[in-house]
């Protein structure tokens, strides 16, 4: 059972964090590169797996406009905070990770892939290594037939925490960009290792795309 201090934290911090996230998002007014890729898939009635690196997670929720969504979040205390924060943006969660409840969470995601909702995953979470794709997301794409769509976020000013992922807190009134990558489908003629490498390369390229957009506008990504 959570301690009294944890209960106070869980009852107040998510609401405050959601307010802060909404404020930062509104004053940043970020642009989106490649948005037409997701819009085309959604317009055809298809559904996707959105993959975002863990450090770029903070401002993903207020940007999402794709209808019902389920996001994989760890069962840790930090995960509980994140789950409560994103609930203020209308996103639901599936709880589990490679360390706790991973198999049950994966089975739930496979079942959810049959429903009309977006699935969201941070494929290097919950403990890294940073920006290294784990196998779960590619196995989910293989079993579900859904495409993986890389989604990256970059900003010109922010703070990097000294955590394993160097989590990014964007500062208000800077410049920011979201980059949407090409959808990646599993090819039955390739090995799961080859598909994982292909998704890793696409995630890395999409992260560079977000940073390069800022550089092209005489700004540097944090």
C-alpha positions in Angstrom: 0.0 0.0 0.0 1.3 3.5 -0.8 2.5 5.6 2.1 0.7 8.7 3.1 3.2 10.9 1.3 2.9 8.8 -1.9 -0.9 9.1 -1.7 -0.6 12.9 -1.4 1.9 13.0 -4.3 -0.3 10.8 -6.6 -3.4 12.9 -5.8 -1.8 16.4 -6.5 1.3 16.0 -8.7 -0.5 14.6 -11.8 -3.0 17.5 -11.9 -0.3 20.1 -11.5 1.9 18.4 -14.1 -0.9 18.2 -16.6 -1.5 22.0 -16.2 2.2 22.7 -16.7 2.3 20.5 -19.8 -0.7 22.2 -21.3 0.8 25.6 -20.6 4.2 24.7 -22.1 2.4 23.3 -25.2 0.3 26.3 -25.7 3.1 28.8 -25.5 5.5 26.8 -27.6 3.0 26.4 -30.5 5.0 23.6 -32.1 4.9 22.7 -35.7 4.5 19.1 -37.1 6.5 17.7 -40.0 5.1 14.7 -41.8 1.7 14.9 -40.2 0.1 13.9 -43.5 1.4 10.4 -43.0 -0.7 9.7 -39.9 -3.7 11.6 -41.3 -3.7 9.4 -44.4 -3.7 6.2 -42.4 -6.4 7.4 -40.1 -8.5 8.6 -43.0 -8.4 5.1 -44.4 -9.8 3.7 -41.1 -6.5 2.1 -40.2 -4.8 2.1 -36.8 -1.2 2.3 -35.8 1.5 1.8 -33.2 3.1 5.1 -32.3 6.7 4.8 -31.1 8.4 7.6 -29.2 11.7 7.6 -27.3 11.2 7.8 -23.6 13.0 11.2 -23.1 10.7 12.9 -25.6 7.5 11.8 -23.9 6.4 14.9 -22.0 4.6 16.8 -24.8 3.3 13.9 -26.8 -0.1 13.7 -25.0 -1.3 17.3 -25.7 -0.5 16.9 -29.4 -2.3 13.6 -30.0 -5.5 13.9 -32.0 -6.1 10.4 -33.3 -9.1 9.3 -31.1 -9.0 6.5 -28.6 -5.5 5.5 -27.5 -3.9 3.0 -25.1 -0.3 3.7 -24.0 2.0 1.2 -22.4 3.3 2.5 -19.1 5.4 0.7 -16.5 4.0 -0.5 -13.1 6.6 1.6 -11.2 5.7 4.6 -9.0 7.0 6.9 -11.8 4.8 5.0 -14.2 1.8 5.6 -12.0 2.5 9.3 -12.1 2.8 9.3 -15.9 -0.4 7.2 -16.2 -2.4 9.7 -14.1 -0.9 12.7 -16.0 -1.8 11.4 -19.5 -5.3 10.6 -18.3 -6.0 14.3 -18.2 -5.4 14.3 -22.0 -8.0 11.5 -22.6 -5.4 8.7 -23.0 -5.8 5.3 -21.3 -3.0 3.0 -20.2 -1.9 -0.6 -20.3 0.4 -1.2 -17.3 3.5 -3.4 -17.5 7.1 -3.5 -18.6 10.0 -5.9 -19.2 10.6 -5.9 -15.4 7.0 -6.2 -14.1 3.9 -7.6 -15.8 5.4 -7.4 -19.2 3.9 -10.6 -20.6 0.4 -9.8 -19.4 0.7 -6.3 -20.8 2.0 -7.6 -24.1 -0.9 -10.0 -24.4 -3.3 -7.2 -23.6 -1.8 -5.0 -26.3 -2.2 -7.8 -28.9 -5.8 -8.1 -28.0 -6.3 -4.3 -28.1 -4.7 -4.2 -31.6 -8.0 -5.8 -32.8 -9.9 -2.7 -31.5 -10.2 0.7 -33.2 -7.6 2.5 -31.1 -4.0 3.8 -31.4 -1.4 2.0 -29.4 1.5 4.0 -27.9 4.9 2.6 -26.8 8.2 4.1 -25.7 10.4 1.3 -27.1 13.5 2.1 -25.1 11.6 2.2 -21.7 11.3 1.8 -18.9 15.0 1.6 -18.0 16.9 1.8 -21.3 19.5 1.7 -22.8 18.6 5.1 -24.1 17.3 5.2 -27.7 17.8 1.5 -28.2 14.8 -0.3 -29.5 13.6 -3.3 -27.6 11.9 -6.3 -29.3 8.4 -5.9 -27.9 7.2 -3.2 -30.3 8.3 -5.1 -33.4 6.7 -8.3 -32.1 3.5 -6.4 -31.6 3.7 -5.1 -35.1 4.3 -8.6 -36.5 1.4 -10.1 -34.6 -1.1 -7.3 -35.1 -0.2 -6.4 -38.7 -0.2 -2.7 -37.7 2.5 -0.3 -38.9 4.9 1.3 -36.4 4.9 5.1 -36.9 8.0 6.9 -35.4 7.1 10.1 -33.6 9.9 12.4 -32.4 9.9 15.7 -30.5 12.6 18.4 -30.4 12.8 21.9 -29.0 15.3 24.8 -28.9 15.4 25.4 -25.2 14.9 22.9 -22.3 16.4 21.0 -19.4 17.9 17.5 -19.6 17.6 15.6 -16.4 20.4 13.3 -15.2 18.3 10.2 -15.6 19.0 7.2 -17.8 17.1 8.7 -20.7 18.2 12.3 -20.1 14.5 13.2 -19.9 13.6 16.5 -21.7 11.7 19.3 -20.0 11.0 21.9 -22.7 11.2 25.5 -21.6 8.2 27.8 -22.5 8.5 30.3 -25.4 11.1 28.4 -27.3 10.6 26.7 -30.7 9.5 23.1 -31.0 8.8 20.5 -33.7 7.2 17.1 -33.9 8.4 14.8 -36.7 6.2 11.9 -37.9 8.1 9.1 -39.7 7.0 6.8 -42.5 4.8 3.9 -41.3 6.8 0.7 -41.0 5.1 -2.7 -41.7 6.5 -6.1 -40.9 7.5 -8.0 -44.0 6.9 -11.8 -43.6 10.0 -12.4 -45.8 12.3 -10.7 -43.3 13.5 -11.9 -39.9 12.3 -10.2 -36.8 16.0 -9.0 -36.2 16.0 -7.3 -39.6 12.7 -5.6 -38.9 14.0 -4.5 -35.5 17.1 -3.0 -37.2 14.9 -1.3 -39.8 12.7 0.3 -37.1 15.7 1.3 -35.1 17.2 3.1 -38.1 13.9 4.8 -38.8 13.5 6.0 -35.2 17.0 7.4 -35.3 16.4 9.1 -38.6 13.2 10.6 -37.4 14.8 12.0 -34.3 17.5 13.6 -36.6 14.7 15.0 -38.8 13.2 16.8 -35.8 16.6 18.3 -34.8 17.5 19.2 -38.4 14.2 21.1 -38.8 15.2 23.4 -35.9 18.7 23.8 -37.3 17.2 24.8 -40.7 15.5 27.6 -38.8 18.7 28.7 -37.1 17.9 27.0 -33.9 19.6 24.1 -32.1 17.8 21.1 -30.6 18.3 20.4 -26.9 
